[in-house]
Amino acid sequence: PYTYKQWAKYPAELGPEVTARIPVRNNFDGRYFADTHQALPSKGYTAIFEKMLDSPKITTLLNTDYFDVKDRMKCKRLYFSGPIDAYFAHLGWDKLEYRSLNFERKVVKNTEYYQPASVVNHPQADTPFTRIVEYKHLPIQDKKSKDTILFIETSNDDGDPYYPVPNEKNKDLYKKYQGMAQKEEGVTFVGRLANYKYFNVDEAILNALQLFDEDTKGSDKIGGGLSQKDSNVGGGLKKSTKAAVGPMTADNAGGDTATDTVSRLASGNEWKGAGKE
């Protein structure tokens, strides 16, 4: 039931990578991921991006459609993280399929905690929503509040695109768009929507940093590196010893790649979490 609620498709109608994401345990580890080190930034993700964008060389436009301003933009290299089919909409091809989410905010009065964990999934068929998130469980929340706030998530086909739908039809269509992307000079397609691939947060960040390192290889300016056809468009992730999550330390300082730079930008933001040996 959960798969159908999430995707509006049965498992047989989806690629095997969907069910492969479900962890199978032979122990009592209750975590979704088995990574030794797992953490959340102690000041939240907002603080990281505020620090990254805090530069006189960066202009941030909110509530702005890229396609409304693209003709006024002048840059040597564009990093496009939106839906790849939207970028090539002028071709008139079929649209790729995405799933979206609806978030219902609910305040529960005079309740310390509504559920035992921050995220509780609801796989049963008689419940329309897929999960409930209670942020009070997470770091830097107001633990002293006598109330608690929930966000109830329901999957649908309308709204902002969140999840690429991996089946053969969409994969074949994406390959056509990917072929066009490889011919697009001066543009790097990055992230879940542009690569039409499900990335976790750490994978999405690693994908962006690796592409930036490749594009700027041999140059100290953006746009001085590889062309789009030479870069890794949707080609999966490579193992990297450069990726660092958390503050710079004496052990990992001294590099000069994009990965090191972003780590340094986030260095004022400690990470809280627990590792399991």
Disulfide bonds with the S-S distance in Angstrom:
none
